Amino acid sequence: MRSIDAKLGAILTLTLDGYLRQTGVARPKERSVDKMLSDAGLSASAIGDLLGKTERAVHMQLAEAKKKTASRRKSSKAGS
């Protein structure tokens, strides 16, 4: 059941993100597809299968996204 919930959450996340970007209703966060799917609860292995990547490539993408987020937070605190 948890796997089904994660997959449905991923579909909803990607659909909503696409809708928001197309309509301009809101400005969604800048996130990679890998990050969105991870946030929706999919494992790196499942993300890799969906996107045609290795699990390692997904982990590397997520690590880079985490690094960028930390950098943005640091620079926004410095600017305050």
LUMZADREN-786534 format. One record per residue (C-alpha): residue number from 1; residue in one letter; x, y, z. Coordinates in Angstrom, 2 decimals. Layout:
BEGIN
+-----+------+---------+---------+---------+
! pos ! code !       X !       Y !       Z !
+-----+------+---------+---------+---------+
! NUM !    A !       X !       Y !       Z !
...
+-----+------+---------+---------+---------+
***
This chain:
BEGIN
+-----+------+---------+---------+---------+
! pos ! code !       X !       Y !       Z !
+-----+------+---------+---------+---------+
!   1 !    M !    0.00 !    0.00 !    0.00 !
!   2 !    R !    2.85 !    2.39 !    0.82 !
!   3 !    S !    4.33 !    1.87 !   -2.65 !
!   4 !    I !    1.02 !    2.72 !   -4.31 !
!   5 !    D !    0.69 !    5.86 !   -2.17 !
!   6 !    A !    4.19 !    6.98 !   -3.16 !
!   7 !    K !    3.51 !    6.41 !   -6.85 !
!   8 !    L !    0.19 !    8.24 !   -6.73 !
!   9 !    G !    1.87 !   11.06 !   -4.81 !
!  10 !    A !    4.54 !   11.27 !   -7.50 !
!  11 !    I !    1.93 !   11.49 !  -10.26 !
!  12 !    L !    0.05 !   14.18 !   -8.38 !
!  13 !    T !    3.25 !   16.13 !   -7.69 !
!  14 !    L !    4.35 !   16.14 !  -11.33 !
!  15 !    T !    0.86 !   16.96 !  -12.60 !
!  16 !    L !    0.40 !   19.84 !  -10.17 !
!  17 !    D !    3.87 !   21.23 !  -10.86 !
!  18 !    G !    3.19 !   21.17 !  -14.61 !
!  19 !    Y !   -0.19 !   22.85 !  -14.16 !
!  20 !    L !    1.24 !   25.62 !  -11.99 !
!  21 !    R !    4.03 !   26.31 !  -14.47 !
!  22 !    Q !    1.71 !   26.34 !  -17.50 !
!  23 !    T !   -0.99 !   28.52 !  -16.00 !
!  24 !    G !    1.17 !   30.84 !  -13.92 !
!  25 !    V !   -1.25 !   30.43 !  -11.00 !
!  26 !    A !    1.68 !   30.13 !   -8.63 !
!  27 !    R !    5.44 !   29.99 !   -8.81 !
!  28 !    P !    6.48 !   26.50 !   -7.77 !
!  29 !    K !    9.91 !   25.92 !   -6.25 !
!  30 !    E !   12.75 !   25.24 !   -8.62 !
!  31 !    R !   13.30 !   21.52 !   -8.14 !
!  32 !    S !   14.59 !   18.77 !  -10.34 !
!  33 !    V !   12.25 !   15.98 !  -11.31 !
!  34 !    D !   14.45 !   13.67 !   -9.23 !
!  35 !    K !   13.87 !   15.87 !   -6.16 !
!  36 !    M !   10.12 !   16.10 !   -6.74 !
!  37 !    L !    9.82 !   12.33 !   -7.02 !
!  38 !    S !   12.00 !   11.84 !   -3.95 !
!  39 !    D !    9.88 !   14.32 !   -1.98 !
!  40 !    A !    6.79 !   12.37 !   -3.09 !
!  41 !    G !    8.24 !    9.26 !   -1.45 !
!  42 !    L !    9.79 !    7.27 !   -4.28 !
!  43 !    S !   13.09 !    5.52 !   -3.67 !
!  44 !    A !   16.20 !    6.36 !   -5.68 !
!  45 !    S !   15.89 !    2.97 !   -7.36 !
!  46 !    A !   12.28 !    3.64 !   -8.42 !
!  47 !    I !   13.20 !    7.14 !   -9.64 !
!  48 !    G !   16.05 !    5.70 !  -11.66 !
!  49 !    D !   13.75 !    3.14 !  -13.24 !
!  50 !    L !   11.24 !    5.83 !  -14.21 !
!  51 !    L !   13.82 !    8.23 !  -15.62 !
!  52 !    G !   16.18 !    5.73 !  -17.19 !
!  53 !    K !   19.01 !    6.55 !  -14.79 !
!  54 !    T !   21.11 !    4.50 !  -12.44 !
!  55 !    E !   20.38 !    4.65 !   -8.75 !
!  56 !    R !   23.80 !    6.27 !   -8.28 !
!  57 !    A !   22.95 !    9.02 !  -10.79 !
!  58 !    V !   19.76 !    9.77 !   -8.87 !
!  59 !    H !   21.68 !    9.96 !   -5.58 !
!  60 !    M !   24.17 !   12.33 !   -7.19 !
!  61 !    Q !   21.35 !   14.56 !   -8.50 !
!  62 !    L !   19.70 !   14.65 !   -5.09 !
!  63 !    A !   23.00 !   15.50 !   -3.39 !
!  64 !    E !   23.54 !   18.37 !   -5.82 !
!  65 !    A !   20.01 !   19.66 !   -5.21 !
!  66 !    K !   20.63 !   19.53 !   -1.46 !
!  67 !    K !   23.88 !   21.46 !   -1.90 !
!  68 !    K !   22.15 !   24.17 !   -3.97 !
!  69 !    T !   19.39 !   24.52 !   -1.39 !
!  70 !    A !   21.91 !   24.93 !    1.42 !
!  71 !    S !   23.81 !   27.50 !   -0.62 !
!  72 !    R !   20.62 !   29.50 !   -1.31 !
!  73 !    R !   19.68 !   29.47 !    2.36 !
!  74 !    K !   23.14 !   30.61 !    3.37 !
!  75 !    S !   23.14 !   33.50 !    0.88 !
!  76 !    S !   19.62 !   34.59 !    1.84 !
!  77 !    K !   20.62 !   34.68 !    5.53 !
!  78 !    A !   23.69 !   36.74 !    4.66 !
!  79 !    G !   21.52 !   39.22 !    2.73 !
!  80 !    S !   19.07 !   39.71 !    5.60 !
+-----+------+---------+---------+---------+
***
